[in-house]
Amino acid sequence: MQTATPPLRLPKVEAAADSRPALNPPPDDKPLSAYFPPYSEGDERLDRYTSIPYVFVHAVGIIGAGFAIAYGQVTWVDIVLCVAFYYLRMFGITAGYHRYFSHRAYKTGRAFQFILAFLGTTALQKGVLWWAAHHRQHHKYSDQERDIHSPVQRSFHWAHQGWFLCGRFDKTDYERIQDFARFPELRWLNKSFRAPAIGAVVLMFLVGWLIRGDVMGGLRAGLWGGFFSTVLLWHGTFTINSLAHVWGSRRYQTTDDSRNNLFLALITMGEGWHNNHHHYQSTANQGFFWWEVDFSYYILKMLSWFGVVWDLRTPPRHILENRPATP
């Protein structure tokens, strides 16, 4: 069953090759809520409801992994679990939350749409509608005054995780994500985003217990496949908001400070080609050339061979060459 919503047409950003638009347009006196009604006014201190679980997962993951390494209790199974669940859930974020729900870069049926949303939700980066709506806002005002996670406008820490832990931005802008908010299963996932993540950790614990035959086996599976993998996943994803706007090369003169970075592309399955992405947003591939590694796109391409996804958008030649389209 295919979704019947029309594709979201995002504006293409093109700038003169010899001039770069100003990153800091003149400020106005309107509050942020005048542009984004769901966002509450007030201070930007950390929200305890969000921050305590965030700190808890870090403490359990890092301290637990540290003790396991120190006492020689790490096996290849632990490493495989950690890496596998890192990249499986990263795909849910990159191919699901980002390229599909935020940018409509390809099409799929309602069943796989839910699978993508569920997989991304297990990454504990809040709800799919919340994530996609905020990301669409980021592109509209990227590195300008009203970009809520710009390291150019604010601090590196704020762009990396401060905004994510701030209660001011905790509400979902349903007006900005109307195309997907009409699906009740997505609205449920958006409101109950903690449940799939907790369920995934419990499942890993049970599988580890069954395979190894004792409770310790379950605890180790939960530690490496759940807690420590999630810590790595959080910061791997967050580097695109922070590092990808300050570290790397710029092929295209966009209106923001986005960068291309091979290292970030490897740890995020292709998201590190961030300057490419801000040059032309609604494409299924972010590595525009064959040497730009983009594992999320490779997987989407394989899925298209079996009809799971289709109509994968790719940038036209004039976009790659940074020139006007031929009439």
Secondary structure, 3 states (H helix, E strand, C coil): CECCCCCCCCCCCCCCCCCCCCCCCCCCCCCHHHHCCCCCCCCCCECHHHHHHHHHHHHHHHHHHHHHHHCCCCCHHHHHHHHHHHHHHHHHHHHHHHHHHHCCCCEEEHHHHHHHHHHHHCCCCCCHHHHHHHHHHHHHCCCCCCCCCCCCCCCHHHHHHHCCCEHHHCCCCHHHHHHHHCCHHHHHHHHCCHHHHHHHHHHHHHHHHHHHCCHHHHHHHHHHHHHHHHHHHHHHHHCCCCHHHCCCECCCCCCCCCCECHHHHHHCCCCCEHHHHHHCCCCCCCCCCCCCCCHHHHHHHHHHHCCCEECCCCCCHHHHCCCCCCC
